């Protein structure tokens, strides 16, 4: 709190400074009149940002993107060396094709055996009983073989799916549309599963200001409240003035700092605002 010999009645405002917050260092400028506009400064963040890591181990073989490149959801980013996985997929496909062909041949044999069994059954006593029993046994044997081969096909399909999944794990895809902000590794580097950072993605079209406010102003802040966001006043000037909206108020108050978290989303059609910039949020006296 600041003062320079003037009493509280002469002060136009009260400046509060909160430092050491878990989320950000934030300055608040509050008017002594409770109905006056509230202004708070915070940090611009991206709603979607991630450091991409691989689920598989291996050697980085191909980097398909560059830093600063805009990528779409599902786009291939990098590829590990995967010759072995590709061979595994081809072998699994060949085994599935072989099993399916064997099943087709067995079905033909089974249908012929059934016809032959029906033919000798009609003859009845005119044919030796041994021949009738042989035809019946052959039909039942082929029927059992069909069941075994159908099971083998399901097993071959599962094997193919497993090998395809192993191949997919060597190809890192973009989880959402974003910009590649940094690539951490180079071709030929060893990659450890879920440990080695590969690259960073940031969605620059979905930004928000992260605020930490004192509990005293909690009644003055509400979800869907319209606000004004000024980002980097000295750098962007009027171009940094944007319309925003309170999208989230953390219902939990931090007991040690007596503060609560607020998230203010805004639209930046000109793309001048970037994560990490400072943003000053003005809460009007009244809101529609």
KEPA-878294 format. One record per residue (C-alpha): x, y, z; residue in three letters. Coordinates in steps of 0.5 Angstrom, whole numbers, plus 500, padded with zeros to 3 digits. Layout:
<nodes>
<node X="X" Y="Y" Z="Z" rest="ALA"/>
...
</nodes>
This chain:
<nodes>
<node X="500" Y="500" Z="500" rest="UNK"/>
<node X="503" Y="507" Z="498" rest="UNK"/>
<node X="502" Y="514" Z="501" rest="UNK"/>
<node X="506" Y="520" Z="502" rest="UNK"/>
<node X="503" Y="524" Z="507" rest="UNK"/>
<node X="496" Y="525" Z="505" rest="UNK"/>
<node X="490" Y="522" Z="509" rest="UNK"/>
<node X="486" Y="517" Z="506" rest="UNK"/>
<node X="480" Y="522" Z="504" rest="UNK"/>
<node X="485" Y="525" Z="499" rest="UNK"/>
<node X="488" Y="519" Z="496" rest="UNK"/>
<node X="485" Y="517" Z="489" rest="UNK"/>
<node X="487" Y="510" Z="489" rest="UNK"/>
<node X="490" Y="504" Z="493" rest="UNK"/>
<node X="496" Y="500" Z="490" rest="UNK"/>
<node X="496" Y="493" Z="492" rest="UNK"/>
<node X="502" Y="489" Z="490" rest="UNK"/>
<node X="502" Y="481" Z="491" rest="UNK"/>
<node X="509" Y="478" Z="490" rest="UNK"/>
<node X="511" Y="470" Z="490" rest="UNK"/>
<node X="504" Y="468" Z="488" rest="UNK"/>
<node X="504" Y="461" Z="485" rest="UNK"/>
<node X="502" Y="463" Z="478" rest="UNK"/>
<node X="504" Y="470" Z="477" rest="UNK"/>
<node X="507" Y="476" Z="480" rest="UNK"/>
<node X="501" Y="481" Z="479" rest="UNK"/>
<node X="500" Y="488" Z="481" rest="UNK"/>
<node X="493" Y="491" Z="483" rest="UNK"/>
<node X="491" Y="498" Z="482" rest="UNK"/>
<node X="484" Y="499" Z="486" rest="UNK"/>
<node X="480" Y="505" Z="487" rest="UNK"/>
<node X="478" Y="507" Z="494" rest="UNK"/>
<node X="471" Y="507" Z="492" rest="UNK"/>
<node X="468" Y="500" Z="491" rest="UNK"/>
<node X="464" Y="502" Z="485" rest="UNK"/>
<node X="470" Y="504" Z="481" rest="UNK"/>
<node X="473" Y="500" Z="476" rest="UNK"/>
<node X="478" Y="495" Z="478" rest="UNK"/>
<node X="485" Y="494" Z="474" rest="UNK"/>
<node X="489" Y="488" Z="474" rest="UNK"/>
<node X="496" Y="486" Z="471" rest="UNK"/>
<node X="497" Y="479" Z="469" rest="UNK"/>
<node X="501" Y="474" Z="464" rest="UNK"/>
<node X="498" Y="472" Z="457" rest="UNK"/>
<node X="498" Y="464" Z="456" rest="UNK"/>
<node X="496" Y="460" Z="451" rest="UNK"/>
<node X="490" Y="455" Z="452" rest="UNK"/>
<node X="493" Y="450" Z="448" rest="UNK"/>
<node X="501" Y="449" Z="448" rest="UNK"/>
<node X="505" Y="442" Z="449" rest="UNK"/>
<node X="512" Y="439" Z="449" rest="UNK"/>
<node X="511" Y="433" Z="444" rest="UNK"/>
<node X="514" Y="427" Z="447" rest="UNK"/>
<node X="515" Y="420" Z="444" rest="UNK"/>
<node X="511" Y="414" Z="446" rest="UNK"/>
<node X="517" Y="409" Z="443" rest="UNK"/>
<node X="524" Y="409" Z="444" rest="UNK"/>
<node X="529" Y="410" Z="438" rest="UNK"/>
<node X="533" Y="414" Z="433" rest="UNK"/>
<node X="530" Y="421" Z="430" rest="UNK"/>
<node X="530" Y="419" Z="423" rest="UNK"/>
<node X="526" Y="425" Z="420" rest="UNK"/>
<node X="524" Y="432" Z="422" rest="UNK"/>
<node X="518" Y="434" Z="417" rest="UNK"/>
<node X="517" Y="441" Z="420" rest="UNK"/>
<node X="521" Y="447" Z="422" rest="UNK"/>
<node X="521" Y="452" Z="427" rest="UNK"/>
<node X="515" Y="458" Z="426" rest="UNK"/>
<node X="511" Y="453" Z="422" rest="UNK"/>
<node X="504" Y="453" Z="422" rest="UNK"/>
<node X="501" Y="446" Z="423" rest="UNK"/>
<node X="494" Y="443" Z="423" rest="UNK"/>
<node X="492" Y="437" Z="427" rest="UNK"/>
<node X="494" Y="430" Z="425" rest="UNK"/>
<node X="500" Y="433" Z="421" rest="UNK"/>
<node X="506" Y="429" Z="421" rest="UNK"/>
<node X="511" Y="432" Z="425" rest="UNK"/>
<node X="517" Y="428" Z="426" rest="UNK"/>
<node X="519" Y="420" Z="425" rest="UNK"/>
<node X="523" Y="415" Z="428" rest="UNK"/>
<node X="527" Y="410" Z="425" rest="UNK"/>
<node X="522" Y="405" Z="423" rest="UNK"/>
<node X="524" Y="400" Z="418" rest="UNK"/>
<node X="523" Y="394" Z="423" rest="UNK"/>
<node X="516" Y="396" Z="424" rest="UNK"/>
<node X="515" Y="397" Z="417" rest="UNK"/>
<node X="517" Y="390" Z="416" rest="UNK"/>
<node X="513" Y="388" Z="421" rest="UNK"/>
<node X="507" Y="391" Z="418" rest="UNK"/>
<node X="508" Y="387" Z="412" rest="UNK"/>
<node X="509" Y="381" Z="415" rest="UNK"/>
<node X="503" Y="381" Z="419" rest="UNK"/>
<node X="499" Y="383" Z="413" rest="UNK"/>
<node X="502" Y="377" Z="409" rest="UNK"/>
<node X="500" Y="372" Z="415" rest="UNK"/>
<node X="493" Y="375" Z="415" rest="UNK"/>
<node X="492" Y="374" Z="407" rest="UNK"/>
<node X="495" Y="367" Z="408" rest="UNK"/>
<node X="490" Y="365" Z="413" rest="UNK"/>
<node X="484" Y="368" Z="409" rest="UNK"/>
<node X="486" Y="364" Z="403" rest="UNK"/>
<node X="486" Y="358" Z="407" rest="UNK"/>
<node X="479" Y="359" Z="410" rest="UNK"/>
<node X="477" Y="360" Z="403" rest="UNK"/>
<node X="480" Y="354" Z="400" rest="UNK"/>
<node X="477" Y="350" Z="406" rest="UNK"/>
<node X="470" Y="353" Z="405" rest="UNK"/>
<node X="470" Y="350" Z="398" rest="UNK"/>
<node X="472" Y="343" Z="401" rest="UNK"/>
<node X="467" Y="343" Z="406" rest="UNK"/>
<node X="461" Y="345" Z="401" rest="UNK"/>
<node X="464" Y="339" Z="397" rest="UNK"/>
<node X="464" Y="335" Z="402" rest="UNK"/>
<node X="457" Y="336" Z="405" rest="UNK"/>
<node X="455" Y="335" Z="398" rest="UNK"/>
<node X="458" Y="328" Z="397" rest="UNK"/>
<node X="456" Y="326" Z="404" rest="UNK"/>
<node X="449" Y="328" Z="402" rest="UNK"/>
<node X="449" Y="324" Z="396" rest="UNK"/>
<node X="452" Y="318" Z="399" rest="UNK"/>
<node X="446" Y="318" Z="405" rest="UNK"/>
<node X="441" Y="318" Z="399" rest="UNK"/>
<node X="444" Y="312" Z="397" rest="UNK"/>
<node X="443" Y="309" Z="404" rest="UNK"/>
<node X="444" Y="301" Z="404" rest="UNK"/>
<node X="446" Y="301" Z="397" rest="UNK"/>
<node X="453" Y="303" Z="399" rest="UNK"/>
<node X="458" Y="300" Z="404" rest="UNK"/>
<node X="457" Y="303" Z="411" rest="UNK"/>
<node X="464" Y="305" Z="411" rest="UNK"/>
<node X="464" Y="309" Z="405" rest="UNK"/>
<node X="458" Y="313" Z="409" rest="UNK"/>
<node X="462" Y="314" Z="415" rest="UNK"/>
<node X="468" Y="316" Z="412" rest="UNK"/>
<node X="464" Y="322" Z="408" rest="UNK"/>
<node X="461" Y="324" Z="415" rest="UNK"/>
<node X="468" Y="324" Z="418" rest="UNK"/>
<node X="471" Y="328" Z="412" rest="UNK"/>
<node X="465" Y="333" Z="413" rest="UNK"/>
<node X="466" Y="334" Z="420" rest="UNK"/>
<node X="473" Y="335" Z="420" rest="UNK"/>
<node X="473" Y="340" Z="415" rest="UNK"/>
<node X="467" Y="344" Z="419" rest="UNK"/>
<node X="472" Y="344" Z="425" rest="UNK"/>
<node X="478" Y="346" Z="421" rest="UNK"/>
<node X="474" Y="352" Z="419" rest="UNK"/>
<node X="473" Y="354" Z="426" rest="UNK"/>
<node X="480" Y="354" Z="427" rest="UNK"/>
<node X="482" Y="358" Z="421" rest="UNK"/>
<node X="477" Y="363" Z="423" rest="UNK"/>
<node X="480" Y="364" Z="430" rest="UNK"/>
<node X="487" Y="364" Z="426" rest="UNK"/>
<node X="484" Y="370" Z="422" rest="UNK"/>
<node X="482" Y="374" Z="428" rest="UNK"/>
<node X="489" Y="372" Z="431" rest="UNK"/>
<node X="492" Y="375" Z="425" rest="UNK"/>
<node X="488" Y="381" Z="425" rest="UNK"/>
<node X="490" Y="383" Z="432" rest="UNK"/>
<node X="497" Y="382" Z="430" rest="UNK"/>
<node X="497" Y="386" Z="424" rest="UNK"/>
<node X="493" Y="392" Z="429" rest="UNK"/>
<node X="499" Y="391" Z="434" rest="UNK"/>
<node X="504" Y="392" Z="428" rest="UNK"/>
<node X="501" Y="398" Z="425" rest="UNK"/>
<node X="500" Y="401" Z="432" rest="UNK"/>
<node X="508" Y="400" Z="433" rest="UNK"/>
<node X="509" Y="403" Z="427" rest="UNK"/>
<node X="504" Y="409" Z="429" rest="UNK"/>
<node X="508" Y="410" Z="435" rest="UNK"/>
<node X="514" Y="412" Z="431" rest="UNK"/>
<node X="511" Y="418" Z="428" rest="UNK"/>
<node X="509" Y="424" Z="432" rest="UNK"/>
<node X="503" Y="427" Z="430" rest="UNK"/>
<node X="500" Y="434" Z="432" rest="UNK"/>
<node X="495" Y="434" Z="437" rest="UNK"/>
<node X="492" Y="440" Z="435" rest="UNK"/>
<node X="493" Y="446" Z="430" rest="UNK"/>
<node X="498" Y="450" Z="432" rest="UNK"/>
<node X="505" Y="453" Z="431" rest="UNK"/>
<node X="512" Y="450" Z="432" rest="UNK"/>
<node X="515" Y="454" Z="437" rest="UNK"/>
<node X="522" Y="450" Z="438" rest="UNK"/>
<node X="525" Y="444" Z="436" rest="UNK"/>
<node X="529" Y="441" Z="441" rest="UNK"/>
<node X="533" Y="435" Z="438" rest="UNK"/>
<node X="536" Y="433" Z="431" rest="UNK"/>
<node X="536" Y="428" Z="426" rest="UNK"/>
<node X="540" Y="422" Z="429" rest="UNK"/>
<node X="539" Y="423" Z="436" rest="UNK"/>
<node X="536" Y="418" Z="441" rest="UNK"/>
<node X="529" Y="419" Z="444" rest="UNK"/>
<node X="527" Y="416" Z="450" rest="UNK"/>
<node X="520" Y="414" Z="451" rest="UNK"/>
<node X="516" Y="419" Z="455" rest="UNK"/>
<node X="522" Y="423" Z="457" rest="UNK"/>
<node X="526" Y="426" Z="451" rest="UNK"/>
<node X="522" Y="433" Z="449" rest="UNK"/>
<node X="522" Y="433" Z="442" rest="UNK"/>
<node X="518" Y="440" Z="440" rest="UNK"/>
<node X="514" Y="445" Z="443" rest="UNK"/>
<node X="507" Y="447" Z="440" rest="UNK"/>
<node X="503" Y="453" Z="442" rest="UNK"/>
<node X="496" Y="455" Z="439" rest="UNK"/>
<node X="497" Y="462" Z="438" rest="UNK"/>
<node X="489" Y="463" Z="436" rest="UNK"/>
<node X="487" Y="461" Z="443" rest="UNK"/>
<node X="490" Y="466" Z="448" rest="UNK"/>
<node X="488" Y="468" Z="455" rest="UNK"/>
<node X="490" Y="473" Z="461" rest="UNK"/>
<node X="492" Y="469" Z="467" rest="UNK"/>
<node X="490" Y="473" Z="473" rest="UNK"/>
<node X="491" Y="473" Z="481" rest="UNK"/>
<node X="486" Y="477" Z="485" rest="UNK"/>
<node X="486" Y="479" Z="492" rest="UNK"/>
<node X="480" Y="475" Z="495" rest="UNK"/>
<node X="477" Y="482" Z="497" rest="UNK"/>
<node X="475" Y="483" Z="490" rest="UNK"/>
<node X="472" Y="477" Z="489" rest="UNK"/>
<node X="464" Y="479" Z="489" rest="UNK"/>
<node X="466" Y="484" Z="483" rest="UNK"/>
<node X="468" Y="479" Z="479" rest="UNK"/>
<node X="464" Y="474" Z="475" rest="UNK"/>
<node X="464" Y="469" Z="470" rest="UNK"/>
<node X="462" Y="472" Z="463" rest="UNK"/>
<node X="464" Y="479" Z="465" rest="UNK"/>
<node X="466" Y="483" Z="459" rest="UNK"/>
<node X="473" Y="486" Z="460" rest="UNK"/>
<node X="478" Y="490" Z="456" rest="UNK"/>
<node X="485" Y="487" Z="455" rest="UNK"/>
<node X="491" Y="492" Z="454" rest="UNK"/>
<node X="497" Y="488" Z="452" rest="UNK"/>
<node X="504" Y="491" Z="452" rest="UNK"/>
<node X="502" Y="498" Z="452" rest="UNK"/>
<node X="509" Y="501" Z="451" rest="UNK"/>
<node X="510" Y="496" Z="445" rest="UNK"/>
<node X="503" Y="495" Z="442" rest="UNK"/>
<node X="499" Y="502" Z="444" rest="UNK"/>
<node X="492" Y="502" Z="441" rest="UNK"/>
<node X="493" Y="496" Z="437" rest="UNK"/>
<node X="494" Y="492" Z="444" rest="UNK"/>
<node X="487" Y="494" Z="446" rest="UNK"/>
<node X="482" Y="488" Z="446" rest="UNK"/>
<node X="475" Y="486" Z="448" rest="UNK"/>
<node X="476" Y="480" Z="453" rest="UNK"/>
<node X="471" Y="476" Z="457" rest="UNK"/>
<node X="472" Y="472" Z="464" rest="UNK"/>
<node X="472" Y="465" Z="462" rest="UNK"/>
<node X="473" Y="462" Z="469" rest="UNK"/>
<node X="474" Y="464" Z="476" rest="UNK"/>
<node X="477" Y="458" Z="481" rest="UNK"/>
<node X="472" Y="457" Z="486" rest="UNK"/>
<node X="478" Y="455" Z="491" rest="UNK"/>
<node X="482" Y="461" Z="495" rest="UNK"/>
<node X="489" Y="460" Z="496" rest="UNK"/>
<node X="489" Y="460" Z="504" rest="UNK"/>
<node X="496" Y="463" Z="505" rest="UNK"/>
<node X="496" Y="469" Z="500" rest="UNK"/>
<node X="489" Y="470" Z="500" rest="UNK"/>
<node X="488" Y="470" Z="493" rest="UNK"/>
<node X="484" Y="467" Z="487" rest="UNK"/>
<node X="485" Y="465" Z="480" rest="UNK"/>
<node X="482" Y="468" Z="474" rest="UNK"/>
<node X="482" Y="467" Z="467" rest="UNK"/>
<node X="480" Y="472" Z="462" rest="UNK"/>
<node X="480" Y="470" Z="454" rest="UNK"/>
<node X="480" Y="475" Z="449" rest="UNK"/>
<node X="480" Y="475" Z="441" rest="UNK"/>
<node X="487" Y="477" Z="437" rest="UNK"/>
<node X="485" Y="478" Z="430" rest="UNK"/>
<node X="491" Y="481" Z="428" rest="UNK"/>
<node X="496" Y="476" Z="431" rest="UNK"/>
<node X="500" Y="481" Z="435" rest="UNK"/>
<node X="499" Y="478" Z="442" rest="UNK"/>
<node X="504" Y="473" Z="444" rest="UNK"/>
<node X="504" Y="468" Z="450" rest="UNK"/>
<node X="509" Y="471" Z="455" rest="UNK"/>
<node X="507" Y="478" Z="454" rest="UNK"/>
<node X="504" Y="482" Z="460" rest="UNK"/>
<node X="496" Y="484" Z="460" rest="UNK"/>
<node X="492" Y="489" Z="464" rest="UNK"/>
<node X="485" Y="487" Z="465" rest="UNK"/>
<node X="480" Y="493" Z="466" rest="UNK"/>
<node X="474" Y="491" Z="470" rest="UNK"/>
<node X="468" Y="496" Z="468" rest="UNK"/>
<node X="464" Y="499" Z="474" rest="UNK"/>
<node X="458" Y="495" Z="471" rest="UNK"/>
<node X="457" Y="490" Z="465" rest="UNK"/>
<node X="452" Y="488" Z="461" rest="UNK"/>
</nodes>
